[in-house]
Amino acid sequence: MAPDLWAGKNRIPGMSVTVKITDAPLLEAATASTLWGQESETLWELAKGMTAGSHDAASTGFDIIIHARHEGWDSPTVAELVQHLLDVRKPDGGWGIENAWDAFGDGTTNPESTTYTVSTAGHAGPALLGAWQNKLVTDEDLRLAVDSLLNTPRVNVPGGICVAYSNSGKDLPCVPNVNLGAGAWLKQVREVTGWSIPLLDDVVAQITAADRYLFNPTTGYWGYSDLPSQLGKPQDAPHQGYTLQSVLVLEPEFGKSATLQFLSNPWWDQPTGGTLRDFGNGLSQVAFADCQGAALSPSVLEAFSAIKETTADQMTKFLALQGTLYGFRALGACFQGETW
């Protein structure tokens, strides 16, 4: 429907417009593989050229995984980055950010020492678990992070529980991407280590039981939080990507269904609106779940490659590294037979 027009006080109604959308020719698998590799390497070079945020936990965690992919876990650079990650952890054994922050804009500012759930499980956690598997950190190093999450406040929500946004005791709105990310990482730790940890199985089960909280089956999106101002609104595509990635671990069949629903709409027809770059950031996190789409659809690659078009004042090393990481993940899983 074309928009209404106004000429002074006179309204001219819009007209119904039909536009035929023709899909672009499908890519050959070899071409798609080459292009995914080129775009990922471009983001990697962009990330290496940046200094902003280069020493925080999030950038370091992503840095570790990408360097390990390029150089192997026995690389001296990886060992140095792992040590830095351990050096910047918070007093309770988890991770956070390097400044005081009012996470929900409610006037309660957390000190710099605050541990954030997503920093521990989503940003530092995968690198820490990989380092443990390759004997670069001790059992205690990994267990401290697990205990940090298990000691984070939890709130009851329909179906199960929600791990709080931080350990401050003040950040108690439920944020599904944070909660599900914590559950997914804890489940992966249990599967990789075989450890029997009090509370872990119960927490993972209760997080999984709540994985449909704030999920809209019509759009395939979760809400960002259960704050009254955000109820009924879909979260942005980057957080949606992390949510889907986590649900694919916790409840694979449900995760696959929700992921395919997310991927089935073109970027310009997402319920969140947003930009091609934003959609690409979210899509790149789950493209490995739809390898046919990643291999054949030029629009999927176009969305991913748009991440590097972020303006200089908005692009951070974190964003460039995140794009690189998930670009390589799609490349590995869909074209090179790697397991991530």
SELUMPA-306615 format. One line per field, with one value per residue (C-alpha): z, x, y; residue in three letters; residue number from 1. Coordinates in steps of 0.02 Angstrom, whole numbers. Layout:
BEGIN
c3	c(Z; ...)
c1	c(X; ...)
c2	c(Y; ...)
res	c(ALA; ...)
n	c(NUM; ...)
% end
This chain:
BEGIN
c3	c(0; -51; 87; 97; 35; 107; 6; 139; 231; 88; 106; -50; -10; -52; -185; -180; -269; -325; -352; -419; -326; -426; -336; -395; -480; -354; -316; -356; -196; -240; -277; -115; -15; -92; -60; 121; 149; 67; 165; 330; 297; 256; 424; 509; 433; 484; 662; 673; 616; 758; 934; 1015; 1136; 1097; 1278; 1345; 1382; 1233; 1102; 1184; 1186; 1001; 962; 1043; 939; 775; 808; 858; 693; 594; 691; 802; 989; 1014; 945; 1064; 1019; 1078; 1242; 1271; 1235; 1351; 1491; 1460; 1468; 1639; 1695; 1662; 1746; 1890; 2075; 2069; 1921; 1784; 1662; 1633; 1558; 1603; 1672; 1784; 1694; 1719; 1619; 1611; 1626; 1791; 1894; 1973; 1914; 1930; 1982; 1865; 1964; 1910; 1821; 1673; 1622; 1435; 1458; 1547; 1447; 1276; 1255; 1363; 1390; 1220; 1215; 1394; 1356; 1200; 1300; 1430; 1295; 1233; 1407; 1410; 1569; 1724; 1787; 1919; 1787; 1700; 1859; 1925; 1774; 1794; 1977; 1937; 1827; 1950; 2088; 1983; 2045; 1959; 1943; 1907; 1740; 1653; 1622; 1719; 1774; 1706; 1755; 1793; 1678; 1806; 1979; 2050; 2123; 2038; 1856; 1873; 1714; 1614; 1452; 1351; 1245; 1404; 1496; 1352; 1314; 1494; 1484; 1319; 1379; 1542; 1443; 1329; 1479; 1551; 1385; 1352; 1526; 1591; 1760; 1887; 1960; 2091; 2024; 1844; 1772; 1863; 1806; 1625; 1630; 1703; 1579; 1436; 1504; 1490; 1315; 1244; 1366; 1264; 1102; 967; 858; 723; 694; 761; 868; 1055; 1146; 1215; 1394; 1501; 1548; 1518; 1385; 1283; 1298; 1129; 1035; 941; 988; 862; 739; 821; 988; 894; 814; 983; 1052; 908; 922; 1105; 1079; 945; 1086; 1219; 1115; 938; 853; 919; 881; 702; 674; 745; 649; 482; 517; 549; 391; 282; 274; 174; 274; 218; 283; 461; 600; 679; 523; 542; 416; 305; 416; 574; 493; 429; 606; 667; 516; 519; 692; 628; 444; 489; 535; 357; 249; 94; 114; 153; 4; -125; -81; -132; -15; 137; 86; 44; 218; 300; 196; 240; 418; 359; 292; 468; 480; 562; 717; 749; 700; 845; 854; 946; 799; 670; 770; 797; 611; 573; 699; 632; 452; 481; 572; 424; 307; 408; 445; 275; 156; 244; 355; 518; 683; 793)
c1	c(0; 74; 66; -69; -21; -72; -94; -124; -277; -330; -292; -257; -279; -138; -161; -132; 30; 86; 270; 340; 496; 609; 737; 915; 999; 1060; 1245; 1354; 1417; 1599; 1564; 1467; 1608; 1735; 1627; 1589; 1775; 1819; 1689; 1742; 1924; 1880; 1793; 1941; 2062; 1946; 1941; 2130; 2147; 2042; 2094; 1928; 1872; 2020; 2055; 1881; 1817; 1700; 1829; 1959; 1841; 1802; 1985; 2036; 1919; 1964; 2152; 2133; 2044; 2181; 2335; 2282; 2258; 2445; 2481; 2577; 2455; 2310; 2399; 2428; 2247; 2186; 2294; 2225; 2048; 2087; 2167; 2010; 1885; 1783; 1802; 1668; 1751; 1638; 1660; 1585; 1629; 1763; 1655; 1507; 1341; 1154; 1099; 912; 915; 822; 944; 1032; 1211; 1315; 1498; 1638; 1660; 1488; 1479; 1358; 1279; 1303; 1484; 1520; 1416; 1409; 1569; 1704; 1625; 1650; 1833; 1859; 1781; 1889; 2043; 1998; 1979; 2153; 2231; 2264; 2163; 2134; 1979; 1967; 1971; 1821; 1729; 1740; 1643; 1513; 1490; 1475; 1325; 1248; 1264; 1184; 1008; 864; 681; 529; 444; 305; 371; 532; 667; 764; 945; 965; 1055; 1194; 1247; 1209; 1041; 961; 950; 802; 697; 703; 803; 776; 934; 1039; 946; 947; 1129; 1173; 1077; 1155; 1332; 1304; 1233; 1385; 1503; 1414; 1422; 1605; 1674; 1560; 1565; 1427; 1394; 1260; 1119; 1183; 1063; 915; 956; 979; 815; 719; 794; 748; 571; 554; 625; 455; 436; 411; 418; 295; 253; 183; 344; 470; 546; 569; 542; 700; 638; 482; 492; 318; 385; 452; 311; 243; 388; 515; 697; 825; 901; 1075; 998; 877; 1024; 1104; 937; 912; 1090; 1058; 888; 967; 1076; 941; 796; 856; 690; 608; 766; 771; 589; 610; 772; 696; 551; 676; 774; 621; 582; 693; 787; 672; 518; 574; 455; 592; 628; 807; 948; 1026; 1180; 1079; 993; 1159; 1229; 1085; 1079; 1264; 1243; 1122; 1166; 1252; 1080; 1018; 1165; 1058; 1013; 1191; 1257; 1128; 1046; 1138; 1025; 1094; 1273; 1225; 1152; 1307; 1428; 1336; 1405; 1567; 1470; 1439; 1495; 1663; 1590; 1476; 1587; 1683; 1810; 1677; 1557; 1690; 1751; 1573; 1538; 1703; 1670; 1499; 1551; 1687; 1562; 1442; 1589; 1655; 1491; 1412; 1559; 1708; 1630; 1692; 1603; 1584)
c2	c(0; 166; 299; 431; 603; 771; 930; 1061; 995; 883; 697; 595; 410; 291; 158; -28; -71; -244; -275; -438; -495; -609; -713; -692; -841; -969; -976; -1124; -1205; -1174; -991; -971; -1051; -934; -781; -827; -850; -684; -587; -668; -630; -449; -431; -515; -391; -249; -313; -329; -149; -82; -37; 12; -123; -232; -278; -314; -488; -496; -450; -561; -710; -692; -657; -822; -928; -845; -853; -1036; -1070; -983; -1039; -1184; -1191; -1215; -1041; -926; -788; -895; -932; -746; -704; -842; -774; -600; -669; -744; -581; -477; -592; -521; -567; -704; -793; -728; -584; -413; -245; -120; 20; 58; 41; 65; -87; -49; 139; 131; 233; 83; 91; -67; -47; -98; -260; -324; -491; -500; -663; -639; -584; -748; -872; -789; -690; -771; -943; -1026; -975; -1034; -1203; -1221; -1175; -1307; -1439; -1394; -1391; -1204; -1177; -1282; -1369; -1232; -1094; -1170; -1217; -1038; -976; -1113; -1073; -888; -924; -1046; -915; -777; -731; -819; -770; -877; -854; -953; -1128; -1117; -994; -848; -814; -629; -509; -483; -535; -363; -414; -263; -319; -437; -412; -574; -557; -717; -705; -691; -829; -953; -915; -959; -1122; -1171; -1141; -1235; -1381; -1381; -1379; -1531; -1624; -1583; -1613; -1750; -1665; -1691; -1519; -1487; -1377; -1376; -1506; -1430; -1253; -1308; -1404; -1257; -1133; -1251; -1267; -1077; -1062; -1010; -866; -707; -807; -754; -905; -793; -696; -821; -684; -670; -506; -429; -425; -431; -249; -176; -57; -204; -331; -382; -306; -414; -399; -339; -461; -477; -529; -641; -730; -766; -825; -946; -1010; -1050; -1133; -1243; -1312; -1324; -1392; -1429; -1465; -1307; -1209; -1271; -1227; -1051; -1025; -1073; -956; -815; -856; -877; -692; -575; -446; -305; -398; -436; -382; -278; -176; -121; -121; -251; -241; -277; -425; -489; -486; -592; -704; -743; -819; -951; -972; -1136; -1205; -1179; -1230; -1241; -1058; -1009; -1105; -1055; -890; -732; -632; -726; -685; -507; -482; -554; -452; -291; -300; -220; -71; -8; 173; 203; 285; 134; -12; -87; -226; -328; -315; -353; -503; -565; -558; -644; -782; -827; -806; -935; -1044; -1044; -1071; -1217; -1302; -1281; -1298; -1379; -1512; -1435; -1459; -1306)
res	c(MET; ALA; PRO; ASP; LEU; TRP; ALA; GLY; LYS; ASN; ARG; ILE; PRO; GLY; MET; SER; VAL; THR; VAL; LYS; ILE; THR; ASP; ALA; PRO; LEU; LEU; GLU; ALA; ALA; THR; ALA; SER; THR; LEU; TRP; GLY; GLN; GLU; SER; GLU; THR; LEU; TRP; GLU; LEU; ALA; LYS; GLY; MET; THR; ALA; GLY; SER; HIS; ASP; ALA; ALA; SER; THR; GLY; PHE; ASP; ILE; ILE; ILE; HIS; ALA; ARG; HIS; GLU; GLY; TRP; ASP; SER; PRO; THR; VAL; ALA; GLU; LEU; VAL; GLN; HIS; LEU; LEU; ASP; VAL; ARG; LYS; PRO; ASP; GLY; GLY; TRP; GLY; ILE; GLU; ASN; ALA; TRP; ASP; ALA; PHE; GLY; ASP; GLY; THR; THR; ASN; PRO; GLU; SER; THR; THR; TYR; THR; VAL; SER; THR; ALA; GLY; HIS; ALA; GLY; PRO; ALA; LEU; LEU; GLY; ALA; TRP; GLN; ASN; LYS; LEU; VAL; THR; ASP; GLU; ASP; LEU; ARG; LEU; ALA; VAL; ASP; SER; LEU; LEU; ASN; THR; PRO; ARG; VAL; ASN; VAL; PRO; GLY; GLY; ILE; CYS; VAL; ALA; TYR; SER; ASN; SER; GLY; LYS; ASP; LEU; PRO; CYS; VAL; PRO; ASN; VAL; ASN; LEU; GLY; ALA; GLY; ALA; TRP; LEU; LYS; GLN; VAL; ARG; GLU; VAL; THR; GLY; TRP; SER; ILE; PRO; LEU; LEU; ASP; ASP; VAL; VAL; ALA; GLN; ILE; THR; ALA; ALA; ASP; ARG; TYR; LEU; PHE; ASN; PRO; THR; THR; GLY; TYR; TRP; GLY; TYR; SER; ASP; LEU; PRO; SER; GLN; LEU; GLY; LYS; PRO; GLN; ASP; ALA; PRO; HIS; GLN; GLY; TYR; THR; LEU; GLN; SER; VAL; LEU; VAL; LEU; GLU; PRO; GLU; PHE; GLY; LYS; SER; ALA; THR; LEU; GLN; PHE; LEU; SER; ASN; PRO; TRP; TRP; ASP; GLN; PRO; THR; GLY; GLY; THR; LEU; ARG; ASP; PHE; GLY; ASN; GLY; LEU; SER; GLN; VAL; ALA; PHE; ALA; ASP; CYS; GLN; GLY; ALA; ALA; LEU; SER; PRO; SER; VAL; LEU; GLU; ALA; PHE; SER; ALA; ILE; LYS; GLU; THR; THR; ALA; ASP; GLN; MET; THR; LYS; PHE; LEU; ALA; LEU; GLN; GLY; THR; LEU; TYR; GLY; PHE; ARG; ALA; LEU; GLY; ALA; CYS; PHE; GLN; GLY; GLU; THR; TRP)
n	c(1; 2; 3; 4; 5; 6; 7; 8; 9; 10; 11; 12; 13; 14; 15; 16; 17; 18; 19; 20; 21; 22; 23; 24; 25; 26; 27; 28; 29; 30; 31; 32; 33; 34; 35; 36; 37; 38; 39; 40; 41; 42; 43; 44; 45; 46; 47; 48; 49; 50; 51; 52; 53; 54; 55; 56; 57; 58; 59; 60; 61; 62; 63; 64; 65; 66; 67; 68; 69; 70; 71; 72; 73; 74; 75; 76; 77; 78; 79; 80; 81; 82; 83; 84; 85; 86; 87; 88; 89; 90; 91; 92; 93; 94; 95; 96; 97; 98; 99; 100; 101; 102; 103; 104; 105; 106; 107; 108; 109; 110; 111; 112; 113; 114; 115; 116; 117; 118; 119; 120; 121; 122; 123; 124; 125; 126; 127; 128; 129; 130; 131; 132; 133; 134; 135; 136; 137; 138; 139; 140; 141; 142; 143; 144; 145; 146; 147; 148; 149; 150; 151; 152; 153; 154; 155; 156; 157; 158; 159; 160; 161; 162; 163; 164; 165; 166; 167; 168; 169; 170; 171; 172; 173; 174; 175; 176; 177; 178; 179; 180; 181; 182; 183; 184; 185; 186; 187; 188; 189; 190; 191; 192; 193; 194; 195; 196; 197; 198; 199; 200; 201; 202; 203; 204; 205; 206; 207; 208; 209; 210; 211; 212; 213; 214; 215; 216; 217; 218; 219; 220; 221; 222; 223; 224; 225; 226; 227; 228; 229; 230; 231; 232; 233; 234; 235; 236; 237; 238; 239; 240; 241; 242; 243; 244; 245; 246; 247; 248; 249; 250; 251; 252; 253; 254; 255; 256; 257; 258; 259; 260; 261; 262; 263; 264; 265; 266; 267; 268; 269; 270; 271; 272; 273; 274; 275; 276; 277; 278; 279; 280; 281; 282; 283; 284; 285; 286; 287; 288; 289; 290; 291; 292; 293; 294; 295; 296; 297; 298; 299; 300; 301; 302; 303; 304; 305; 306; 307; 308; 309; 310; 311; 312; 313; 314; 315; 316; 317; 318; 319; 320; 321; 322; 323; 324; 325; 326; 327; 328; 329; 330; 331; 332; 333; 334; 335; 336; 337; 338; 339; 340)
% end
